[in-house]
Amino acid sequence: MNKSSETYLQVSLDEVIAYIRGDINLEEATERLEKLGHSKKSANKVLKDTVRNNVFCFQTKSRLGDDPGEEDVGDEQTN
């Protein structure tokens, strides 16, 4: 592999890493990869299929019990 290919691959990888770390969003990463010569479709596919380190799934759980029919009351306190 020649030096320009290695540089191209390194810059492309750096953009994907920046996306994974949350330094840039999906749109920015896609645009940057397009400027490097990647197609928009393939850049989007790679980025969307990539797990990001900074994305958390917040799901609320009921504090009243395990009954799925009970309403989630959040931090509301009753006396």
Buried (B, 14 or more C-beta within 10 A) or exposed (E): EEEEEEEBEEEBEEBBBBBBEEEBEBEEBBBBBBEEEBEEEEBBEBBEEEEEEEEEEEEEEEEEEEEEEEEEEEEEEEE
